[in-house]
Amino acid sequence: MTTAIIGVGNIGGTLARNLVAGGEPVVLAAKNRSRAEALADELGPLARAASVDHAIARADAVVLALWLDTIKDLVPEHARVLEDKVVVDPSNPVAFDENGQATRTLPERQSAGSLVAALLPAGAHYVKAFGTLGADALAGGARREPRRVALFYATDDDAAATAIEHLIGAAGFDPVKAGGIAAAGRIEAPGGDLHQFGLNGELVDLDQARAAIAGSTAQPKGTR
Ligand SMILES: NC(=O)c1ccc[n+]([C@@H]2O[C@H](COP(=O)([O-])OP(=O)(O)OC[C@H]3O[C@@H](n4cnc5c(N)ncnc54)[C@H](OP(=O)(O)O)[C@@H]3O)[C@@H](O)[C@H]2O)c1
């Protein structure tokens, strides 16, 4: 399985490192191709750089590690090559002002997941994942011992579920399904109760993640 990562910033760059550390081949693309090439050189033979269109065409799964506004522009431009791909969306409906203050960019009841899923061609296999932790936690929490950190995902698609369970495991985490696309808002920030920021910044393990999905009052302890 080859994974295209479109965007090699905080999330895309971290995910590329985590997947290569887990033995996964990746194809990297960015706005500025030299950034993707520099990261591919650093990561070695499992990583290559390509244009956005070629990266998607060569991959089985595609991670859109981009800001939501960029996704809205980029998906229609590359709709033809996204057909039949597993499309992984880590985006959050958030923007930052010049003082670093975060603001929500969608109405309260609309998730970024529902918006991105609706943009995709009918044959694409959509899953929301890899946006539930801050980039530092995604880097530092991989392959935690003795208990791995859980990463939530949300999808209505069986093929996407199989692929993301594999990728989350290869990236060094335990996969946990939060629900279908209707549950995507629960794993997004701001506002999602299953996002790291909705869990008081904690990195939860599998048991804690399952309890959180069920709405248990059990608080994760000492797992940051
Ligand atoms: N940062 C976090 O802690 C965090 C946590 C959870 C979820 N997220 C979500 O993850 C997404 C990415 O966030 P980030 O912090 O990783 O952003 P970022 O560091 O700003 O990286 C954005 C990447 O998008 C690339 N890009 C922009 N326009 C493009 C285009 N037209 N074609 C191809 N690539 C393009 C940029 O390319 P260049 O490098 O060439 O400029 C850059 O590599 C956002 O939706 C965010 O909400 C972020």
PDBQT file of the ligand as one rigid body, heavy atoms in Angstrom, charges set to zero:
ROOT
HETATM    1  N1  LIG A 301      -0.999  21.791  13.156  1.00  0.00    +0.000 N 
HETATM    2  C1  LIG A 301      -1.683  20.988  13.956  1.00  0.00    +0.000 C 
HETATM    3  O1  LIG A 301      -1.299  20.766  15.155  1.00  0.00    +0.000 OA
HETATM    4  C2  LIG A 301      -2.924  20.295  13.459  1.00  0.00    +0.000 A 
HETATM    5  C3  LIG A 301      -3.556  19.338  14.300  1.00  0.00    +0.000 A 
HETATM    6  C4  LIG A 301      -4.669  18.657  13.817  1.00  0.00    +0.000 A 
HETATM    7  C5  LIG A 301      -5.178  18.921  12.547  1.00  0.00    +0.000 A 
HETATM    8  N2  LIG A 301      -4.575  19.878  11.778  1.00  0.00    +0.000 N 
HETATM    9  C6  LIG A 301      -5.138  20.138  10.448  1.00  0.00    +0.000 C 
HETATM   10  O2  LIG A 301      -4.217  19.662   9.484  1.00  0.00    +0.000 OA
HETATM   11  C7  LIG A 301      -4.263  20.490   8.306  1.00  0.00    +0.000 C 
HETATM   12  C8  LIG A 301      -2.849  20.953   7.988  1.00  0.00    +0.000 C 
HETATM   13  O3  LIG A 301      -2.368  21.733   9.077  1.00  0.00    +0.000 OA
HETATM   14  P1  LIG A 301      -0.804  22.015   9.222  1.00  0.00    +0.000 P 
HETATM   15  O4  LIG A 301      -0.616  22.679  10.546  1.00  0.00    +0.000 OA
HETATM   16  O5  LIG A 301      -0.036  20.786   8.905  1.00  0.00    +0.000 OA
HETATM   17  O6  LIG A 301      -0.585  23.098   8.057  1.00  0.00    +0.000 OA
HETATM   18  P2  LIG A 301       0.800  23.702   7.504  1.00  0.00    +0.000 P 
HETATM   19  O7  LIG A 301       1.918  23.350   8.439  1.00  0.00    +0.000 OA
HETATM   20  O8  LIG A 301       0.539  25.115   7.197  1.00  0.00    +0.000 OA
HETATM   21  O9  LIG A 301       1.037  22.880   6.141  1.00  0.00    +0.000 OA
HETATM   22  C9  LIG A 301       0.178  23.068   5.052  1.00  0.00    +0.000 C 
HETATM   23  C10 LIG A 301       0.792  22.352   3.856  1.00  0.00    +0.000 C 
HETATM   24  O10 LIG A 301      -0.111  22.534   2.764  1.00  0.00    +0.000 OA
HETATM   25  C11 LIG A 301       0.670  22.701   1.588  1.00  0.00    +0.000 C 
HETATM   26  N3  LIG A 301      -0.128  23.346   0.547  1.00  0.00    +0.000 N 
HETATM   27  C12 LIG A 301      -0.747  24.557   0.585  1.00  0.00    +0.000 A 
HETATM   28  N4  LIG A 301      -1.372  24.798  -0.606  1.00  0.00    +0.000 NA
HETATM   29  C13 LIG A 301      -1.150  23.692  -1.368  1.00  0.00    +0.000 A 
HETATM   30  C14 LIG A 301      -1.517  23.326  -2.685  1.00  0.00    +0.000 A 
HETATM   31  N5  LIG A 301      -2.267  24.119  -3.454  1.00  0.00    +0.000 N 
HETATM   32  N6  LIG A 301      -1.090  22.134  -3.166  1.00  0.00    +0.000 NA
HETATM   33  C15 LIG A 301      -0.334  21.310  -2.402  1.00  0.00    +0.000 A 
HETATM   34  N7  LIG A 301       0.054  21.600  -1.150  1.00  0.00    +0.000 NA
HETATM   35  C16 LIG A 301      -0.349  22.788  -0.655  1.00  0.00    +0.000 A 
HETATM   36  C17 LIG A 301       1.815  23.557   2.045  1.00  0.00    +0.000 C 
HETATM   37  O11 LIG A 301       2.841  23.463   1.049  1.00  0.00    +0.000 OA
HETATM   38  P3  LIG A 301       4.231  24.280   1.198  1.00  0.00    +0.000 P 
HETATM   39  O12 LIG A 301       4.985  23.538   2.278  1.00  0.00    +0.000 OA
HETATM   40  O13 LIG A 301       4.878  24.146  -0.116  1.00  0.00    +0.000 OA
HETATM   41  O14 LIG A 301       3.830  25.677   1.584  1.00  0.00    +0.000 OA
HETATM   42  C18 LIG A 301       2.141  22.901   3.389  1.00  0.00    +0.000 C 
HETATM   43  O15 LIG A 301       3.055  21.827   3.186  1.00  0.00    +0.000 OA
HETATM   44  C19 LIG A 301      -5.238  21.638   8.647  1.00  0.00    +0.000 C 
HETATM   45  O16 LIG A 301      -6.488  21.347   8.061  1.00  0.00    +0.000 OA
HETATM   46  C20 LIG A 301      -5.346  21.617  10.155  1.00  0.00    +0.000 C 
HETATM   47  O17 LIG A 301      -6.611  22.057  10.634  1.00  0.00    +0.000 OA
HETATM   48  C21 LIG A 301      -3.463  20.547  12.201  1.00  0.00    +0.000 A 
ENDROOT
TORSDOF 0
